[in-house]
């Protein structure tokens, strides 16, 4: 893939201050004209903006600190975007929250935050951006989902369900927007070595089974490179990593009764591997 495909684009990235979102900004910086970065942590946004200006001194960067759980703040941001005259060519819905642990032990505020950020925010931002894309006659949307969207995941029950929404919504939206020359691509990564897994964990919870996922891990640089390549080729879905892709393909052909046996065994294994208080202190730290 040549990054020149994105030349002179205006890009909006949510969850831009770390992990996958930050890497999207880094890889797109040499090519695009304008970048709008949204994240909760202002100091990280400022540091990223400085880094991007070094990569491309001509890049126009707009950084906006925003708590995506706050719908009123999100609406104000969208109004600012409309009033600024910026027309987004590529929307990257990357921001997300995770929570690893048994649903019965969840803090409701954290569950609600996942629903707000992973579903409501992504849907509303897409709703607000689409009219300008339709008016310009083209555009692209990249929704960051997860392989967890393709199979129920014990101890990630709500997170996996929210990502199933993202994948289903993206596929349907892609079909709706074909005639409008707007592409929709779904990124479904497996394990990626970023801080997301750490902040999704309930402190001082430790998952001693987590090491088994390392063989499926794909570097964040590769995940982003593959995702941008998929957008440039107008692909519907991308699952980075040979092992992850193969596993999902095999799992799709397993009969449902066997899937349930596998999920039951996984749930028992995960439960045994967790060392955690019954009611951990609530802290929303999974949003980037």
Number of C-alpha atoms within 10 A of each C-alpha: 12 10 16 13 15 20 15 13 19 19 26 24 23 25 26 30 29 21 18 25 24 23 19 23 25 19 17 24 27 20 18 22 18 23 23 20 24 26 25 20 18 15 12 17 23 15 11 20 22 13 15 22 15 13 16 16 12 14 19 16 18 13 19 18 18 18 18 26 19 13 15 11 14 17 16 11 17 16 12 12 16 15 9 9 9 14 21 23 23 24 23 22 25 25 27 26 24 26 27 21 22 17 15 10 11 20 15 12 12 18 17 13 21 24 20 20 22 28 19 17 23 21 17 14 17 16 10 15 21 21 12 17 21 14 11 15 12 16 23 22 26 23 25 25 30 23 24 21 20 18 16 18 18 22 20 17 16 23 25 23 20 24 24 21 16 24 24 15 16 25 16 11 16 20 13 13 16 11 10 14 15 23 25 27 27 27 28 24 24 22 21 21 15 13 13 21 16 17 19 20 19 22 15 11 17 14 18 13 13 12 8 9 11 11 10 16 18 19 14 21 16 14 24 23 17 18 26 25 17 20 24 18 13 14 16 17 20 23 22 26 18 10 15 19 18 11 12 16 11 9 15 12 9 10 9 11 9 11 16 12 11 11 16 14 13 15 16 11 14 18 17 12 15 18 13 16 12 11 11 14 11 13 14 16 16 20 25 26
